[in-house]
Amino acid sequence: MANRNDKNSGTLTFEEALTELDEIVDALETDTIPLEDLVNHYDKGMNLLGQCQTQLQHAKQRVETINREAQAGLSVDSTEASDNDDNDQDPTDELF
């Protein structure tokens, strides 16, 4: 069974991927890294960046869906409230 914290599993959380990406950026900014390692770090960093972007896009779509559903629910509720307002007249209004 894959462990979510296993950096090689490809199932990192957004926060884990971002932390690892920060570590790679720090490593790339040093002048002492050999060229082959630099390219490997860059490749891994680009993969992590893609993962982060995908996760952010999914989160954004989910938030948009939640907002649409909430707005649709509010529209239905306000329409029902308007309909009920017409039917909920005070019976004493007819006396005067």
C-alpha positions as CSV (number, residue, x, y, z in Angstrom):
1,M,0.0,0.0,0.0
2,A,1.4,3.4,-1.0
3,N,2.2,5.8,1.7
4,R,1.1,9.4,1.0
5,N,4.4,10.7,2.5
6,D,6.6,8.5,0.3
7,K,8.3,11.1,-2.0
8,N,8.7,8.6,-4.7
9,S,5.1,7.4,-4.8
10,G,3.8,10.3,-7.0
11,T,1.0,10.9,-4.6
12,L,2.3,13.8,-2.6
13,T,-0.1,16.2,-1.1
14,F,0.0,19.8,-2.4
15,E,2.0,20.9,0.7
16,E,4.5,18.0,0.5
17,A,5.1,18.7,-3.2
18,L,5.5,22.4,-2.6
19,T,8.0,21.8,0.2
20,E,10.0,19.4,-2.0
21,L,9.9,22.0,-4.8
22,D,11.3,24.6,-2.4
23,E,14.1,22.3,-1.5
24,I,14.9,21.7,-5.2
25,V,14.9,25.4,-5.9
26,D,17.3,25.9,-2.9
27,A,19.6,23.2,-4.3
28,L,19.5,24.7,-7.8
29,E,20.5,28.1,-6.5
30,T,23.8,26.7,-5.2
31,D,26.8,26.8,-7.4
32,T,28.2,23.5,-6.2
33,I,25.7,21.1,-7.8
34,P,27.1,19.0,-10.7
35,L,25.5,19.6,-14.1
36,E,23.8,16.1,-14.3
37,D,22.3,16.6,-10.8
38,L,21.2,20.1,-11.8
39,V,19.3,18.7,-14.8
40,N,17.8,15.9,-12.7
41,H,16.7,18.3,-10.0
42,Y,15.2,20.6,-12.7
43,D,13.3,17.7,-14.2
44,K,11.9,16.6,-10.9
45,G,11.0,20.2,-10.0
46,M,9.1,20.6,-13.3
47,N,7.1,17.4,-12.5
48,L,6.4,18.7,-9.0
49,L,5.3,22.0,-10.4
50,G,2.9,20.2,-12.8
51,Q,1.5,18.2,-9.8
52,C,0.9,21.4,-7.8
53,Q,-0.7,23.2,-10.8
54,T,-3.1,20.2,-11.3
55,Q,-4.0,20.1,-7.7
56,L,-4.6,23.8,-7.6
57,Q,-6.8,23.6,-10.7
58,H,-8.9,20.8,-9.2
59,A,-9.3,22.8,-6.0
60,K,-10.3,25.9,-8.0
61,Q,-12.9,23.9,-9.9
62,R,-14.3,22.4,-6.7
63,V,-14.6,25.9,-5.1
64,E,-16.4,27.1,-8.3
65,T,-18.8,24.2,-8.1
66,I,-19.5,24.8,-4.5
67,N,-20.2,28.5,-5.2
68,R,-22.5,27.7,-8.1
69,E,-24.4,25.2,-6.0
70,A,-24.7,27.7,-3.2
71,Q,-25.9,30.4,-5.5
72,A,-28.4,28.1,-7.1
73,G,-29.6,27.1,-3.6
74,L,-29.9,30.8,-2.6
75,S,-31.9,31.5,-5.8
76,V,-34.3,28.7,-5.0
77,D,-34.6,29.8,-1.4
78,S,-35.2,33.4,-2.2
79,T,-37.8,32.5,-4.8
80,E,-39.6,30.2,-2.4
81,A,-39.5,33.0,0.3
82,S,-41.0,35.5,-2.2
83,D,-43.8,33.0,-3.0
84,N,-44.4,32.3,0.7
85,D,-44.5,36.0,1.5
86,D,-47.5,36.4,-0.7
87,N,-49.4,33.6,1.0
88,D,-48.4,34.5,4.5
89,Q,-50.5,37.7,4.9
90,D,-51.7,38.6,8.3
91,P,-55.4,37.6,8.5
92,T,-56.1,40.8,10.4
93,D,-55.2,42.8,7.3
94,E,-58.5,41.8,5.8
95,L,-60.4,43.3,8.8
96,F,-59.3,46.8,8.2
